[in-house]
Amino acid sequence: MGLTDHNAEAFFEQVLFQTCGSDLAIKSYQFVSGGCINNAVRLDTQEGDFFLKWNESEPVDMFEKESLGLELLRKSGKIAVPEPIGFGTCQNKAYLLMEYLPTHRQSSNYWSLLGHQLADLHRISSDTFGLDHDNYIGKLPQRNTACSQWVEFFIQHRLEVQLGLAIYNGHVDTAYGVRFRRLYDVLREELPEESPSLLHGDLWSGNVMPGHEGQPTIFDPAVYYGSREMELAFTQLFGGFDQSFYAAYHESFPLLPGFDDRVDLYNLYPLLVHVNLFGSSYLSGIDRTLRKYL
């Protein structure tokens, strides 16, 4: 993580001073999981607890874009997210400082509440698909150029970007790319057009936790306006969401008929992202969809 016990506390104190504008004495700190990309620590100070993420090798604006995404979700008022306090660089490390939200036991209505809240979030719309700035999914750039049609946005600014990166990095060859692109006509036939919905963008079970009073809290977003079916499909890719979540969502904001048949098509994007982040073992899921439709 680029820090020793000797200089860690000095780094943390400098971040706090740089971000909060005052000296905050650290009573204790505890390293916690920051995912596969970042380092993270819980800081216990006389002004309360903070959650600090940092890294030394990822894009310098990654935490700025994460902070913007968190603020957009917070302003919606539909679902709890940690408050971003500040971002920047310190000792050649990029960082994001947030409020610390302790994990509690899930409330009795945890999953159904998450379903209702996500449905409310998805009712927030925009004139176009995309966002007014690009951001990241994991450490990979996510292009959010505005587009009036969901299918074209999905093809050009989601699949093509990741497919091109997979070819460039040698995970697949150009012949694989030619075969994959044959799916685009299938997408144009199968994917429905709905109004753009505000999406978390990276909603898997690892980015949801029971926060204050055991209520749902979401974090680590890759925000944009897209198809809400995309978000619901991604929640199914790695599992972990209770069926009461889906029942509550459908009760609040029913999906169009045939959604279950489209799930594999939407999940081509997160699978390509995982290929580019973690390697070709994730190609098997893509290959199953190719065999299914081609």
Disulfide bonds with the S-S distance in Angstrom:
none
